[in-house]
Amino acid sequence: MKRLESLKDNLIKNKILIENFTFLSALQVSNLILFLITVPYLFRILGSRNYGLIIFAQTIAFYFSIFVNFGFNLTATRDISVNRNDKNKISEIFSSVLVLKVVFFLISFLSIMILISCIESLKVNRNLYIFSMLACLSEALFPLWFFQGIEKMKYITFFNVSTRILATILVFVFIDNQQKYFLYPLIIGSGALAGSLGALTIVLKRYRVRFIFQPVKVYMAYFKENLLYFFSNISTQIYVNANKIIIGSFLGMVSLAYYDVAEKVINMVKVPYSLLGQTLFPRVARDRNMRFINKVMLVNVIYTVFLITGIYFLSDILIAFLSGSSNPETVNILRILSLSLLPISISLFYGDLLLINLNLKIEYAKMRFAGLVFYLAIFFGLYFFKNISTISVALTVLIVEVFLSFYSYVLCRKAIVCH
């Protein structure tokens, strides 16, 4: 009876965490289902080369999305969580972040137009790259950080699931031959944009947050505060996504298409880590309960070991299902990338959850920048010795993630001892 009472108390105490995790889980399960439906269809209808072109364009747009985000998904979430009872402060945060992200999008869109006009390979697929920027605009407008801060994940789930289901239906309706590959980012981006506008409406109407233009000095304060997080984030995302640019540029779009299939499987199974981070972040920001964090991390590491084992034995089936053929090289890529899940599961806690919430911006930035330098050193070594391949790129990802997890652990333990 005592154990049942203790379980009941824990469930009540963690009700919000459980509710948010459930909503985010529903979101990711739906994304998984849509992924399993869409990718095999696109691979077969568009062919590996056109599919690779889409991935290449999306990767370029994603780099601009990093600039648009500017680290606000971390700091604004924290600020909203801490100031959730201060309506004036909430309005200031909301207004400042939204304006800055829109300005960053306008700069990004101007930049992609300049690149398209200067680079012939981009000019040939002009519409593909322009339509891919719709996802960047959606990043600017979707108030993910607001809903995370107030711990109301149901809105994130509702808007994402509804718009993605509709977009997936439209993909099957309108994309029926190779020549229509440029429609994919248009359909997906339009759906995401519609979800962003709906979410903004909820913030303004349901929560009565006021949009108020702030003095320039306020915008500058938010800009300066996030500068280190931006460099930290872009340092991470450069090496995470540069693989696709490198493979597309050096090995061709077909190789990129097959590498992307393996990477998408890993991104799919990394979803629980993202869910866990998004759910725990506001809680850690407020409580900083190390005992609770250590318990969750232990469970997470055990889960990861079972996950890696499952991927190893199912890799042939997964690759054959998604690409339509059993490609031994892609299977090996998948197995190598799956090993990176273990260091990622560790650095999630020591890096993203603890260093940021301990307000150790410089240490966090150092860790991310060190990862970028380490990645570039390996890449230039591969380039110098003419050893760039999809396998060597996958191994580079694994090595860098191991390095980052160890470095984040050292920084975090040092910070905790000092505190």
N, C-alpha and C positions, 0 to 999 in steps of 0.2 A: 504493500500500500504506500509505503514511503517513497519507493521508486516511482510509482505511478504519479504520486503527488509532485515529486521533483520533475518528472517529465512534463506534467501539466503546467507547472510554473515556468519551465524553460520555453514551452511553446507559447505561452502568453507573453513572456518577456521578449521573445524574438518574433512576435507576430508579424511586425512590419517587414522584417528581413525575409521571413518565409513567404509572405504575400508577394513581395517584390521579386524574389527569386522565382516564384511560380509564374508570374506574368512574363518575366524575361525568358524563362524556359519555354513557355508557350510560343513566344516570338521566335526563338531559335529553332524550335522543332518545326515550325511552319517554314522557316527559311531552309531548313534541311530538306524538307519534302519538296519545296519548290526547286531547290538546287538539284536534287536527284531527278527531277522531271525535266528541267530546262537544259542543263549542260549536255546530256547525251543527245538531245534533240538538236541543239545548236551545232554540236560537233559533226553530226551526220548531215544536216541540211546545208550548213555553210562550208563545210570542209575544214581541214586543219589550218590551212593558210589564212582564210578569212577569220576564223575563230582567233588565231594568233594576232591578227590585226586589231580586233576588238580589244583583246587583253592589253596590247601595247598602248592603244589610245586611252584605255581606262587607267593604266598605270601612270601615264603622263598627267591625266586629270587628277589622279589621287595625290600626286605631289603638290599640285595647286591646292587641293583640299587641306593638306597639312598646313600650308600657309594661311588659308582661310580660318582654320580651327585655332591656330596660334596658341595652342595649349589651354584654351578656355574650357574645354570639356573636363579638365582637371581642376583648375583654379576656380572657375565659376561655380562648379558643383560644390566645392568646398565652401565658397563664400555664401552661396544660397543656403546651404545646410546650417552654417553657423549663425546666419542672420535671418532665419526663416520667420521670426516673429516681428521683424522690423520692416514694415511695409515700405517706408521711404527708401531704405537701403536696398530692398529687393528691387524696387523700380529703378534705382540708380544702376544696379548691377545688370539688370535685364536690358535697359536702354543702352548702356555703354557697350556691352558685349555685342548686341545686335548690330549697332551702328558700325563698330569696328570690323565685324565679320563681313558686312556688306561692302564696306570700303575695300577690304582685302580681296573680296571676290571681283570687284570691278578692276582692280589692278591685275588680278590673275587673268581675267578674260582679255584685257588689252594685251597682256603678254603672250597668250596663246595665239591671238590674231597676228601678232608680229612674227612669231615663230612660223606660223602657217605661210605667211607671205615670203619668208626668207628661205625656208627649207622645202625643197622640191618634193621629197617623199611625203611630207605632211600635206602639201598643197594638193597632191593627187587625191588624197582622202579627206579633203577639207571638211565636208559635212560630218564625217565620223568623229573628228576631233572637236568640232563645235558642239555637236550633240552630247558628247561625253562630258562637257562642262556643265550640263544640267545637274549632274550629281554634285558638282562643286557648289552650285547655287543652292541646292538643297542643304548641303552642309552648313552654308552660311545662315540659312533661315530656320533650320530645325532646332528648337530649344531643348535639346537632349539634356544639357547641363542643368536646366531649370527643373525638369521632372526628376532627375537623379537627386538634385539637392533637396527637394521636398519629399523625396522617396515615394513618388507616385508613378511607378513604372507601367501602370495599366494603360496610360495614354500613349507611351512609346510603343507598346505592343499593339494597341488598336490601330494606330495610324500606319505603322509599318506593315502589319499583316494585311490589312484591307487593301492598301495601295499596291503591294507586291503581288497579291493574288490577281488583282485586276490587270496589272502590267504583264504578268505571266500569261494570262488568257489572251491578251492582245498580241504577245509574241507569237503564239501558236496560230493566231488568225492571220497576221500580216506577213510574217517571215516564213516564206515557203520555197525560197530558192536562194542561191548563193549571191545573186546581185543585190539582195535586200539586207545585206549584213549591216549597213549603216543605220538601219531603223532600230536596231537593238538598243543602243544607248539613248536614242530619242524616246522610246517607249518606257524604258526603265527610269530614265531621268525625269520624264514628265510625271510618272507615278510618284516618285520620291518628292518632287516639288509640290505636288498636290497634298501629300501627307504633311509636309513642312508648313504649308499655309493653314491647314486644319489645326495643327498643333499650336501655332501662334494664336489662332482664334480662341482656343481653350485657355491659354495663358491670360489673354486680355479680358475675356468675358467671364470665364468660370472663376479665375483667381483674382480678377480685378487688378491686375498689375498694370500700372500706368506707364506708357511709353513717353518719356520726356527727354528732349534733346539736352545734353549735358554741356557744361562749359568745356572748352578745349583742354584745360588743365586736368579735368577728370578723365577724359579719354587718354591723355598722355600718361596719367598715373596707371591706368589699367594696362596700357601698352607696355610700359616699362616693367611692371610687375610680372608680366607674362613672357618677357623677352627670353629669360633663361629657360623657361619651360618649352618655349617654341624651339629654341636651338637643341634642347634635349630631345624633343619629339622628332624633329627633322633628322637629327643624328641617327635615331633609331630607324625611322622609316626609310631613310636613304639606303641603308644596307639591307633592310627587309624587302624593299621593292626594287632596288637596283638590279637584282638578279634578273628580273623580267626584261629590263632595258638592255642589260648585257647580253642575255641569251638572244633576244630579238635582233640586236645589232650585229653580234658576232656569229651566231649560229643559224639565224633565220626564224621566220614566223612559225614554221612547222615544229621545230624544236621547242619554241616557246609554248605552243599549244599543248604539247605533251607534258612539258614541265609544269604548266599551269594546272593541268588536271591533277597531278600529284600534290601540288601545293594547295589546291582547293580542298582536297580531302583533309589535309592537315589543318587548314583554316576552319574546316567544318568541325573537326573534333576539338579544336581549341576553344570552341564556343563556351563550354562550361567555365573555362578560366575567365573569359570576358564577363560572363554572367556573375561569377563570384566576385570579381573585382568591382563591377558596377554596383552590386548589392552591398558589399562590405564597405566601400569607400566612405559614404556618409557616416556610418557607424564608427569606423576607425578615426575619422576626423573629429568626432565628438568625444569618444571614450578612451582611445589609445590603450585598450586592454590587451596587454601582451599575452596573457595566459589564454585568452579566447583565440587570438590570432594564431598562436602556436598549435592549438588543437585543430583548428580548421586546416592549417597548412599540412599537418601530418596526414589527415584524411585525404587531402588533395594529392599528396605525393604517392600514397598507396593506390589511389584511383588511377594516377598517371602510369604507374608500372603495369597495371592490368590493361590499360588502354594501348600502350605500346605493343604489348604481347599480342593483343587482338589484331592490331593493324598488320603486324608481321605475317600472321597466318592468313589474313583475308586480303592482302595487298593485290594478289593476282586477280581475284574476283572483282575487286573495286575498280581497278584500272580497266579491265575488260568491259565492265558495265558502262563506265563513263565515256570511254573513248571508242568503244566498238571493236577493239582488238587487244590482244594480250601483248603488251610491249615490255620485254624484259628490262630494258633500260629505265623505263618509267616506273616499273615495280621497284627497282633498286633505289631510285630517287625517293619514292614514297617511304621506303623503309629507313633510309638515312634521315629524311626530314622528321620522321616520327620520333626519333631519338632526341630531337631538340625539345620535345614536349616536357621532358623532365627538368632541364634547367629553366625553361620558361615558367613552369609551375612554381619554382622556387623564387625566381626573380620577381614574380607577380607580387609576392608578399614583401620581400626585403626592399624592392625598388619602388614599385608604383604605389603600394599601400602605406609603407612605413616612412620612407625617405620624404615623400611629398607631404604627408600629414604631420611629420616632425618639422616641417617647414625648412628642410635642408635643400634649398633650391640649388645652391652651388655644388653640393656633393652629388645631387641627382644629375645635374648637367655634366659634371665631370665623368660620371659613369657612362652616360649615353655617348658623350663625345669620344671617350676612350674606345667604346665599342665601334664607332664609325672609323676611327683611325686604324684600329686592328683589322677591320674588314677591308679597308682600302689597301693596307699593307699586303694582305693575303691576295687581293685581286691583282695588284700590280705585279706580285710575284708570279701568279698564274699567267698573266699577260706576257711578262718578260720571258718565261720559259715555254711559252706557246702551249699552255696546258688548260685552256679554258674549255670546259665541257659541262654538260648538264649535271654530271656526277660531281665534278670538282666544285661547282657552284653550290650544290646541296651540302657537300661536306663543309664548305665555308660557313654556311648558315649554322650548322651544328657546332662548329668550333667557336664561333662568335657568341652564340647563346650560352655555351658553357663558361666562357670568359666573363660574360655579363652577370651571370648568376653568382659566380664566385666573388666578383668585384662588389656587387650590390650587398652581398652578405657581409663582407669585410667592412664596408662603409656603414652599414646599418648597425652592426655590433659595436663598432667604435662610437657611433653617435649615441646609442643607448647607454653605454658605459659612461660617456661624458655627461649625459643628462642625469 
